[in-house]
């Protein structure tokens, strides 16, 4: 109870701190006077999206510190699905030359599950975005959230690895609220103010990834200190916690969120683009994704710029996700970090990102999105190199500070730039394809990074990644703004 009181007090403080940029983004009063105005303005929609994302991400991230123990629990049973996954992990580990320690096997197995989730997101994001253009954001958002809640229910009942994988697959297919949130922010903000709205999504991500794992770790500690007659209860209670948050999120959105895409806009899509949905279903081909073949009503010049921006985004996420994943190996090998120390490290990264997004990003003037993104990429380059060559904790955390600063700026600004392209009735489609490209990068990046890390060294891995970040820097710099 005390922990929840502290969390609520912290949440109130954070919401008060970041309400001002939300309100100023739409031109209403500052807090605390703004709250009544927020309820009657566009900022109300952003506030609802912000709170909904925090509820969702707390449930989504609560499993992160529990995953190694959960996989260890499943390994005690003879499950054919788990045996197949372990066989693939062992083959990959042997191929890249990674040590055979159980810890590394669990990290790699968790990486495979994460990549499976990202691959599913790659497949469904364009479809979810396009369907929301046709039928509206709210019904598709609620349907997506119901699917996620059901996946938590299945997790709570998953006493074997096969059922757990089914839960993760359903969650991956249903997880459309992030994609839809970017489309909603696009609906209710002007291009000049959009980067602030995208930064609020980034803040919600940071807060979710800060407090969710802490809550998960609290469940884990409570489980170890309790004498449950059923060992699975240690993992069942967090699943029930995630399910409760999912149900609360559904109710919150159902009663508080007002549709952001007017019916006339959707009717235009339905009448003139009957084949739009079928085209979206075909967008599982990466070439079609990068070409944005399903997007209409866009000039040749803008289409070229959008492709350049998306390719830069893909390469950035590919490198970033891979180097981020390799951090677990690096700090364990070089500094003998325990799981608790790694948790503190990622907590530091999350807090830094939240401060950057809630402070620095909201003070950036309109129209500076490209410059901010380029500045963020340039901060990550030395950050990654310093991390790769760090042999003391001070150097490591200085590199992580630069890394976190860049991470807090690049994705929100690139997303804001991408949201300006396409007609108003295709924003969901554009943002769905854009997020799908990022999901594909997240599915592949960790394994490419592991290959370089274990085949050569940490220094080569991080130095190569830092140098290759020059490619997205170049692509983003040559991408032109949307023509009037």
N, C-alpha and C positions, 0 to 999 in steps of 0.2 A: 504493500500500500504506500509506503514511504517512497519507494522508487517511482511509482506512478505519479505521486504528488510532485516529486522533483521534475519528472518528465513533463508533466502538464505545465508547471511553472516556467520551465525552460521553453516549452512550446509557445506559451503566451507571449513571452519576451521576444522570441524569434518572429512570431507572426506580427507583433507590434512593430518590430524593427523593419520588417520587409513589407509591411502594408503601405508605407509611404511611397516606395517606387511603383507599386501596383496602382495606387491612387493617382500619383502624378502622371503615370503613363496614359491615363484616360482623362486627366484634367479635373479631378475632384479634390476635395479638401484633404489635408494631412491628418494622420491619426492624432488623438483618438476621435476627433470630430468627424473623421471620414466614415466611420462604420455605418451610420445611417445612410450616407450617400452611396456607399458601396453597394448596398442592397438594391438600389434603384438605378445602377449604372452598369456599364460594361465591365467595370472592375469587379463586380460581383461574380461574373462568370469566371474571371481569372482566379478569384479567391476560391470559388468552388472547385475548380480544376486543381488548384494548389493543395487544398485540404484533401481532396480525393486521392491525389497522387501520393501524399504522405501516408494515408491509410493503406493504400495498395502496396507501397514499397516497404512499409514496416512488415506486412505479412509476407511479402516476397523474399525479403532478406533475412528473416528470422532463422531460416534453415542454414545459412552459410556457415556459422561456427559448428553446427550440428552435423554437417555432411560427412566429415571423416568418420565420426563415431557411428553414424547411421549406416554408412557403407560397411564398416567393420561388423556391425550387428548383422547385416544381411549376409556377410561372407561366411557366417557360421552355419548357414542353411545351404542345402544342395539345390540351388536354383539354376536352371539351365540358361536363363537370360543373363544372370550374373556371370556364369561361367563363360558365356560368349563374350561379354564385355571385358572380363579379365584377360581372356585370350588375346583379344585385340590390343589391350593395353600392354601386355607382356611383349607382344610382337613389336609394337611401336617402341617400347622402352629398349628392347634389345637392339633394334635398328639404329636408334639415335645414340646408344651407348650410355644411357642413364643408369645410375646405380640401382640395384635391386632392392633397396630399402623399402619397407612397407609404407613409410610416410610418402615416398615419391610415387609409389603405385597408387595410393589413395588420391594424391594430387592430380595425377594423370587421369585416373578414372573420373574424378570430379570435372576435369577439363573436357573429357569426352561427353559427359552429360550436359555441360554448359554449351558445348558446340552443337549438340543435338537440339537444344532449346533455340539457339541462334539460327540454326538451319530452318527450323519450323517457322520462326519469325520471318526469315527471308522469303518463305513460300507464301505466307498468308498476309503480310503487311500490305502489298499492293491491292489485294482483294478487299481487305477490310476498309482501306481508304476509299476505294472506288464505290463500294456498297454504301458507305456513309455519305458520299456525294449524291447518291440516288435516293436513299431513304432517310437521310438526316443523321446527325451525330448521336443524338440521345438514345434512340432505340438500339443502334449498333453498339454503342458504349455499354449500355445495360446488358445486352446479350453477351458481350465480351466478358464483363465482370461476373456474370452468372457462371460462365464456363470456368473462369479462374476459381471461383468459390467451390464449384464442384470438384475441381482438381485438388483443392485442399481437403475436401471431405474424403476423397479417395486416398490421399496421403495418410490421413488419420486412420484409415482402415488397412493400410498396406503393410501387412506382416511378412511380405516377401518382396524381393527386388522387382519381380515382374510387374506387380501391381503398382509399385512405386514409379517405375518407368512409365506405365500408363498414365499415372497422375501427372508426371512431368510433360508427357506428350500433349495431354489435354491442355495443360497450362500454357505450353508453347504455342499451340494453335489458337488459344483463346486470348492471349495477351495482346490485345489491340488498343488498350487504353492510352499507352504512351504515344503511339502513332496518332490516335484520335485527339489527344490533348494538344499536340502541335497544330493539328488542323483547326481545332477550336480557337486556340490563341490567334491563329491566322485570320479566322472569321471575324474576331471582335477587336482587332487592333489595326491601326494604320501601319504601312511599311516603315514609317519613321519611328514608331514606338514598339515595333514588333520584337526587337532584340531584347527589350526589357521583359516582355512576356515570356520569351524563350528562356531568359535567365531565371525566371521564377520556376520554370520546370526543372532547370538545373539545380536550383536551391532545394526543391522537393526531393530530387534524386540524392543530393548530398545528405540531407537530413535523414532520409530513409536508410541510406547505407551507413550512417553513423549510429542511429539508435536501434535499427532492426537487428544487426548482429549482436549488440549489447544485450538486447532482450533475449535473443537466442542463447547467448552465453550464460545468462542468468538461469534460463531453463535447464541448461546443461549442468551447471553447478548444483542447482537444486536437485536434479535427478541423481547426481553422484552422491549427494549427501543424504538422500532419502533411501529407504529400504522398500522400494517397490517390489511387490511379488512378481509383477510382470515387467521384464526389462524394456519392453517396447513402450511402456508408459512414459519413459524419459523423452521419447520422440513424438508420442501421441499428443501430449499436452501442447507443445508448440504448434502442431498441426491444427489443433482445435482453436488455439489463439489466432492463427492466421485465418481460419474459417470464420471466426467471429468478426474479425476486422473486415473480411471480404463481404459479409452480410451487411455490416454497418455501412460500408462504402456503397453498396447497392442502394440501400435505403436513403443514404445521404444524397446521392446523385438523382435518384428517382424524385425526391421531394424538393431539392434545392437547385438543380440545374435546369436552366431554360434553354431550349433548342437554339443553337447559334447559327444554323443554316436555314434561312427562310424557305418556306414551301415553294414559292415561285422559282427560286433558284434550282430547286430539285426537279421541279416539273420540266424545266427546260432541258435538263439532262435526260430525263425519262423519255421525252418526246423526240429529241433529236439525236440521242446516243443510245439507241437500243442495244447496240453491240458493244458498248463500253465495258459492261461486266464480263462478257465473254473474252474480250481482249485482255482484261486484267487477269483472268484465269490462266491465260497463256504466258503471263509474265513470270515464269519460273526459269526462263532462259536468261542467264546473266547478260548476254549480249543485248537482248531486248530491253532489259532493265537499264543498262547504261545508255542505251539509245533513246529511252523514254518514248518508245514507239506508240504507246497507248494514249499519249497526251496530245490533245488537239488544241486549236486556238492559240498557238504559240508561233512566233516568227522564227525564221531560220536563224537569225542572229541570236535570239534569246535561247533557242534550243541548243545552239553550239555552246553558249556560255553555261547553260545548265549542265550539259554533259561534262564540260571541263571541271565545273565545281563539284559534281558528283564523283568524278574520277579522283579528284584530289581528296574528297571526303573518304572515299573507299581506301585509298592508300594510307591516309592518316590513321583511320580506325584499324586497319590491318597491322600497321606497325605499333600503334599505341597499345592495342589489346594484347599483342604478343609480348611486348616488353613488360606490360603490367602483370601478365600471367607468370613470367619468368622471375619476378621479384621474390616469389615464395621460395624458389630454388636458391636464388642468390643469397638471401639473408640467412637461410638455413645452413648453407655450405660455409659462407664466409664469416658469419657472426654467431652461428649456433643458436639462432632465434627459436624460442619455443612458440607454440601456437598463441599463447597470451601476448608475447612480445610482437608477434606479427599482427595480432589484433590491434595493439596500440599503434603500430605503424600505419595501418590502414585507417584507424581513427584519426590520426594526425593528417593524413591525406584528405579525408572527408571534411574535416573541420576547415582546413585551408581552402578547399574548393568552395565550401559554403560561404566563407568570408569573402572570397574573390567575387563570387556571383552575386552576393547580397550587398557588397560594398562597391568594389571597383566597376563591375559591369553596369550597375544601375546609374553610374555617373558618366558613362560614355555618351557623347553627344550623338543624336540621330545621324545616320549616314556614315558612321565610322566602323560599321560591322566588318568590312574587309580588312581594314587596318588593324582592328582588334584581333581578328583571327590570325593574321600574319604575325602579329606580335606574340600571340600565344604559341604558335608553332615554333617561333624562334626561341622562346623561353624553354620549350621542351627539349630542344636539340642539346644545349649544354647540360641540362638537367639529366638527360639519359646518359650522356657520356660520363658525367661526374658519378652517377650511381654505378655504372659499369666498372669504374676504376676506384671506387671508394673502398678503403680498407680500415676506416674508422667510422664510428657512428656519426660524428659531426659532419663529415663529408657526405655520408649517406643522406642525412636529413636535409642538408643544404640542397643536394640534388633533387630530393623529393619535393622540396619547397618549389623549385623552379618547375618541376614536372606537374605539381598540383596547380600552380598558377596557370600554366598553359592549358591543362585539362579543364579548368573551370571556365575558360573563355572560348575555346575553338569550336566545340560542338554547338553551343547556343547560337553563336554568331553565324556559323555556316548554315544552320537550320533556318535562321531568320532570313538569310540571303536567299536560300532555296525557296522559301515560302512566297517570295515576291513573284516567282515565275508561274506562268499558266493563268488561265482565266479564273474568275471567282468560283465558277461551278466545277472546277477540277482541282481545288486545293487539296482535298483528301487524297485524290489519286497521286498528285505530285509528291505530297509528304509521305504517302505510303511507299511509293517507289524509292524515295530518298532513304527512308529508314530501312527498307529492305536491303539496299546496297550496304548500309552499315552493318546489318545483321549478318550478311554473307561474309563481310570482312572479319567480324567477331568469331564466326565459325571456323575460319581458316587461320587467322593470325596466331593463336596460341601454339599451334602445331608447327608452323614455320619457325617461330621463335625457339621452341624447344629443339628443333632440328639443328639450328645454328648454335644454340647454347651448348648442347651436349656434344656436338660434332667438333666444335672449336673451343670456345671459352666464353665466359661472361663478358670479358672485355670486347671480344670480337662481336658478340651479339649486340651489345648496347651501342658500341661505336658504329656498327653497320646500320642499326636502326636510326641512330641520330643523324647520320649522313643522309640516309634515304628519305628522311623527313623533308629534305630539300625539294623532293618531287611534288608533294602536295602544296608546299609553299609556292612553287612555280606555277602550278595549275590554278590555284586560287588567285594568284596575282594577275594572271592573264585573263581570267573570267571577267566579263564585263557586266555591269549592272543591267537590270531589266530595262528595256527600251520603253519609252512612254507610249 
